[in-house]
Amino acid sequence: MKRIILNIGLLLFLTQTTFAENQVVGTLPYSNQWEYEKADSYLFLVYDPQSFSSTNIRHGDYNISLLSSKTAFYGINYFTKLSSLLPPEKKELAIYLKFSLEFSTPSTGISSDTTALSSASNTGQLFLGRVGAGPTLSWDLSPFLKPFVGAEFWGYAYRHTASINSADFTGSGLMVEPMVGLEAKIIDPVHAMAQLGFNHSLVSSESTLLGNSTAVSLGLGAMF
């Protein structure tokens, strides 16, 4: 009987020792590290309106008229963290690199002073794309709000197509966009973004399409 009691006591002692070894006592540096690591990247689906520098483009004998003074780009904005400037236990100040890839397809009207056009051939379509990258600096204002400032360099290219082959043409340009913005947590992992950008044209082809303007873009996405 004593042997049985001793064996039971030894078993209980070993069980308690193993349990104690597996416990985390106190706050260790890695115990909440996942809260910072999970926010290394953000991906947003964005709505990004941009203004045209002019609603008319002259190409040969044709006058191409944009049907609106603005167009809406749709695409993605991706933010990835490059470096944290403060220790994780403090409110985070970090440098991110932003990438953007967006597209738009505004419609056009075509007229000519020298060529007769039928009603079936006096319309066209612009296929417009932009891609950019640039640094941003963000700060954790609260667990739900992260303001940021930065600048993005982005290039755009477009092609105009119509049933009249001689009304087809291409163009491109380069822009710089200083920006301020706010990223907000809605519910994990869903986040929203609002950005105010100040576009400045750096280089453009003969037919300048996008010029200096101010634009507010909105995004909805997730962190991972």
N, C-alpha and C positions, 0 to 999 in steps of 0.2 A: 504494500500500500504506500509506504514511504517513497519507494522508487517511482511509483506512478505519480505521486504528488510532485516529486522533484522534476520529473519529465515535463509535467504540465506547466510548472513554474518556469522551467528553462524555455519552453516553447513560447510562453507569453512574453518573456523578457526579450527573446530574439525578435518577435513580432513588433514589439514596441520600439526596439532599437532601429529596425528597418524602416518603420513608419517615420520615426524622428529624423532619420537620415534623408528621407525623401521630401521632408517639409521645407518650404522656403520661409525662413524667419526674417522678418523685417522687410524693408524695401531695397531690393537689389537694383543695380543700374540697368539690367536687362529686363526687369519685370514688366516695364511699360514701353519697351523700345519699339514694339510693333505699332504703337500709336504714331510714331514718327516715320517708320519705314513704309507704312502703307500709303503715305501721301507723297511718294516720290514722283508720281506721274498722274497727269490729268488728260482726259480725252473728251473733247466737246464737239457736238454737232452744232454748227453755227449758222446764223442768219446774219449776213453782212452787207448792208446797202452801201453802194458807192455812187458818186455823182460823176457824170460825164463832163468833160471839159467843154464840149460843144455837142449839140444835137444834130449837127450836119457834118457830113464828111464828103469831100469832093474827090471823085475817082474817075479820071478820064472825062467822058461825056456825061457821067451820071452824078446825080446828087443823092447821097444816101442819108435819109432822115431817120434818126432814132425816135421811136414813138414815145419815149419818156426821157426826162432829164436825169433819171437815176435807174440803176439796175440792182437787183438783189443777187448776191453771191450766196451759194449754199455749199457747205463742205465741212471740213474738220479742222480743229485747232488742237494741237498736242503740246503739252507742257511737260518737260522732264527736268528734274532737279539736278543741278551741277554741283552745288556746294551749299552747306549750311554755314552761316556766319556767326551763329551763337550756339552755345551748348544746348542739347536737347531739352534739358530741364527748364530752360527759359523760353519765353515766347520766341518762336522761330523767325529768324530773318534769313532768307535764302535766295540764291540766284538760280533761276530757271532758264532753260532754253526753249523758246516757243517755235513751233513749226506750223505752217498753215498750207492747206491745199483746198481751193475753192473753185466753183464753176458757175457760169451764168449764161443764159441764152436769150438775150433781148431781140425783139423783132424790129424790122426796119421797113421803111417805104422807099421806093426808088422812083426818081423822076429824071427827065433828060430834056435839055433845050434843043437837041439836034436829032434825037432818035425817038420815033413813035413807039410807045409801049402799050401793050395790051393789058387789060385788067388782071390777067393771069400772071403777068411777069413784073408787076410793079411792087412786089413785096420780096423781102429777103430775111436772112437770119444771121445774127452774129453768134459765133461760138467762142466764148471768152473764158479763159482760165488764168488763175494766178497761183503762185507758189512763193512762200517766203519763210524767213527765219530771223530770229533775233533774241537778245537777252531780256529778261525781266527780273525785277527785284521785288519780292513779296514779303509781307509781314503778317504774322498771325495776330490780328487785332483782338480776336476772341475765338472760342472753339468753332464758331459758325461763320466768321467773316475773315477774309484774307484779301486786303487791298494790294495792288501791285502797280508798278510803273515800269516802263521799258521802251524799246524801240524795235521795229521790225523792218528789214529790207525785203521787199517783195517785187518780183517781176511778173508781168502779165503778157499774154499773147492772145491774139484773136484772128479769126478768119471769117470773112463775110461770104456767104453763099447765096445764090439766086438762080432762077431759071435762065437768066442771061449770063452766059459764061464770062463775058467781058466786064460784068459787075462783081466778079469774084476778086477778092484781094485779102492781104494779110497785114498785120502790124504787131508792134510790141512796145514795151516800155518798162522802166524801172522806177520804183517809188521807195521813199523812206517814210515810215509812219511812227513818230513818237506817240505814246499811248499811256493812259491811266485806266485802271480797271478795278473790278471787285469780283472776287470769287466767293460764293456763299454755299454752305452746306444746307441742303434741304432735308434729306434723310439718307444716312449711309446706305449705299455708296453714291447716291445721286447728288450732284452739285450743279449750280447754275453760275453763269458768268455774264457780266456786262462790261463793255469796253468802249471807251471814247478814244478815237484815233484821229490824228492830225496828219493827213496825207500831203506829201510834197513830191512833185514830179522831178526826177533826176535826169533821166534819158528817155527819149521816145522816138519812134519812127516818124516818117513824114506826116502821117495822119495821127496826131495826138488824140487819144481816146479818153484817158483818165487824167485829170488835172488835180491841182491843189483843192482840197476839200476837208471837211470834218464829217466823221461818220461814227455812229453808234452801232456796235454789233452785239448780238445776244447769242448765248450758247447754253446748251443743256447736255450734261454728260456725267462721267463717273471718274472716281480716282481709283488707282490700283497700284 
